[in-house]
Amino acid sequence: MKEIKNDDIMSLKNKISDQDNKIDELKNQFSDATDGYSYDEWFSEFSSIEEGYGDAPDGDATFTKLKNLDEEIRNAEKQRFDLLSQKEKRGQLDTGFSGKIPDDKLDEYNVKAFEQIKVDTGYSDEQATKFHDALKEYFGGDYKKILSGETQTAKIIRNGIDRMPIYNDAISRGMTLSNEDIGLFSNLKPGETLPRKSIIESWSSSKETAIAYSGISDYDRSSVILECVDNQTGVGVQHLSSFGKVESEVLSSAEYEVVEVVIENKYDYLSNHKEFLYFEEDLIDEELTMKGNIVCKIKVKEKH
């Protein structure tokens, strides 16, 4: 019975990988047809093929190809979600440490992480090494470069987490933004799609960690706090990150739809959450600064 179950799980993981490759190939065809305009870039600027293409003459071959590719990609992504939702679920795995992994324990920690990767993904040693190296680059390397788009490292990570168990609880994410950029989130309406920069994003299974990353105690800037109560595909990876429980990371390649947006100025928020103040008298000394910035709380759900 156990062998049959393991075969079924491995078959599912292989189907997910095949679907990831199919989507990548379709997106490559889209990019070729638009002379390098990626699929995700197109739909970050335009709401449809028609809007981005402009007036297309009847029978225009490129326009027809883009329309067909768009339909194929959307169907493939729906099939991918259906496959991902069949994966097993679990909580975060214990790292054995209360905080960041000590430097003198990293080698031992990484050996255990590597073995867990092979168990979770069914990867060979070579495949698991590529995935593990990509994760270590992501967690401790040039994070922003990896998130700048559909990089090869990002794809390796996406393909790997797609084969891992789903985190079975709510996830949150925090961002610190200037008043010039906060409108990207504060102007969102229910039903709209949450902006994203890459095919993978970091969330946390700890709401407190997300709030800290929102810069809630930075009186000079605005904060965004995202919450997805019903996580469906994000993967808990605190056991693979040297930051462990400090960040309690959950990696997600999903798109999110806005459910609710609540905005208040930072002064009002901190008046009700004084634990995030450096000093209580800051409510008096920094009142004007706080009132010039906002806290934008957004509830989201996965799109599929």
N, C-alpha and C positions, 0 to 999 in steps of 0.2 A: 504493500500500500504506500509506504513512504517513497519507494523508488518511482512509483507511478506519479505521485504528487510532485516530486522533484523534477521529473521529466516534463510535466505540465507547466511548472513554473519556468523552467528553462526555455520551453517552447514559446511562452508568452514574452519573455525577455528578448528572445531572438526576433519575434514579430515586431516588437517595439523598435529595436535597432533597425530592422528593415524599413519600417515606416519613417524613422528619422532620416535614413538615407534617401528614401523616395522624395520626401519633402525638400531635402537639400538639392536634389537633382532638379526638381521642378522649379525651385527658386533660382537655380543656376540658369535654366532655360529662360526664365523671366528676365534675369539680368542681361543675358546675351541679346534678347530681343529689344531691350531698351538701351543698349550700348553702355551697360554698367550701372544702370539705376536699379538698386536692389529692391526686392519685393517689399521689405519692411520700410525702406526709405520712401517708397511710393506711397504706401498707406499711412505714413506719418505726416505726409503733406496733403494727400488727396483722399477724398471719401470713396472714390470709385475709379475704375479704369477710364470711364468717360470723362470725368473731371480732369484727370491728369493728361489725357491724350488730346483733349480739345476736339474740334470738329473733324470727325473721321468720315472720309468719303465712303459711299456704299461699296462693300466688298473689299475694303482695305485689309490686306493680309495680316499686317502687323497688329492692327487693332483686334482683329478676330482671334489671333493667336494669344494676345494678352488676356482677352476675355475668357478664353478656354483654359488658359493656365491658372487664372485666378480661381475659376470654379474648381479645377482639379486640386489646387493647393488647399482651398477651404474644405473640400471633402476629405482630403488626406489628413488635415489637421484634426478634423472631427473624429476620424477613425483612430488617430493617434491618442486623442483624449479617451476614447472608449477603451483602448488597450491599457493606457496608464491607470485608469480607474479600477482595473481588475487586479492590480498588484496588491501584495500583502501590506498590512499597516503595522506600525509600531511607534513607541515613544522614542525619545532621544536615548542613545546608548550611553551608559555611564563611562566617563573617562578615567575614573579612579583618582582624579585630582579635583580639588575644590575650585581652582582657578586656572590661570595660564599654565601650560605644561613647563616645568623647570627645564632649563637648557641641558642639564646633565641626564635628563630622562627622555629627551626627544628621540634619540635613536631607538630606544626600546619601544617607545610609544608608536613610532612610525612603522616598526615591524608588525606590531599588533594591528595597526590601521590597515596596512597592506593585506594582511591575511583576512581581515573583515571585508575588505573590498572584493577579494576573490569569492568569498562566501556569498556576498550580497549580489554581485553582478554575474557570476559564472565566467568571468574573464580568465583568459590564460595569463601566465606570468608576464608576458610581453604586453598584453593589453592593459592589465592591471597596473603595470609600471607607468605606462603613458598616462593613464587616468590619475594615478597618485601624484606623478610629477606635475601634471596640470593643476591639480588641487593645491599642491604646495606653492606653486607659482601664484595661484589666485589668492590664497590666504596670506602669503608673506612676501609676494613680489609686487609687480606693477599692476595693482588691482584696477586702476583706471584705464590702463591700456587694454586690458582684457575685456573690460566692459564698454569699450568704445564702439563696438559693433559685433558683427558675426565673425569674430576671429577664429582661427583654427583651435586655439586653446579653449575658447568658450564652447566650441562644438564638441570637443573631446569631453569636457565636463558635462555638457548637456546629455550627451550619449550615455555617459557613465551613470549619472543620477537617474536617468530614465529607467535604468535596470535595478535600481535600489528600492527598498521598501518606502512607502509613503509615511510621513509624520502624521500621527493620528490626533492632532489637536489644533487649536487656533495658532495663527502666526501673526507677527507684527513687524513693522518696518518704520524706521525714523530717518528723517532727512532735515538738515539745516540749510535754509535758503535765504538769500537776500530778498529785499522787497522787489527787486527787478525780476526775480525768477519765481516768486511765490505764486503769481497769477496762473502759472501752468497747472497748479493744483487747486488753488482757492476758487478758481472760476469754473471748475468742473461741475457737471450736473449729473444726477442719477441717470444711469443708462449709458453714459459715455465711457470710453476706454481710458484706463490709467496710462499715462505716458511711461515709456520705458526706453532704456538706452541699449540694451543688449538682449541676447537670447537667454541669458541667465541673470538672476538677481538674488541678492542676499536678503533674507528675512531672518527673524529670530523667533524661537519658541518662548522667549522671555519678553513680556511686554515692557518690563522695567528697562531692559537693554535697549529696546527700540526707542523708548522715550529718551534715554540718555543720548542715543545717536541723533535724535531730533534737535539736539542743542537747546533743550528746554531751559537750561540755566544760562544760555547766552542771551543776555538782554538786548543786544544790538541786532539780532537777526531773528527771522521767523522760523517756525517749526512746523513740520508735517509729520503726523503720526498716522500710519496706515494700519488697518486691522482686517484680517480675513478670518472670520470665525470658523468657517467651514472649509478648512484646507483639504483639497482633494488630490493634489499631485506633488506638492512640495516635499522635499526629502531632508530629514534631519541628518546633519553631518558634523555635529559637535565632536564626535569621536574620531574625526579625520582632521580636525583643525587644531593647531597648537594653542589656539585661544580657548579651546574646550568650552567649559560652562560659562566663561566670561562673556562670550558672545552668543552661545547656544544657537549656532547658525542653522538655518533651513534654506536650502537652495531651491529655486523655482524657475522653471522655464515657461510658466503660464502667462497668459494675458488676463488682466483683471478688469472687471466692470464696476463702476462706481455705484454704490447702493445708497450712501448717505454722506453728506458733507456738513460738518459743524465747525463754525469759525467763531473764535473769540479773541480779543486782544490779549497779549501775553500778561498784562497786569491782572486782568480778571482771572485768567487761568492760574497764575501763581498765587493769587490771593486765596484760592481754594486748594492749592497744592504747595503749601509752604515748605514741604520737605525738599523741594528742588531749588529753594533760595540759598544763596551763599550765606546771607545774613538777613534776618527778618526785617531789619531797618531798610533793606534795599527797596521794599515796597514804597517807602517814602522817598529815598534818595534817587531811585531810578524809575520813578513813576512815569515820567514823560517818555523816557526811552522805551519802557515796556509797552506803553500804550501805542507806540509807533510801530509795533510789530505784532504779528498774529500767531496763533496756534491753530492749525488747520487739521482737524481730525476727520479722517475719511474711512468709512467702512466699505469694503469691497467684496466681490465674489469672483470666482474663476469663470472665465468665458469658455464656452464650449458649444 
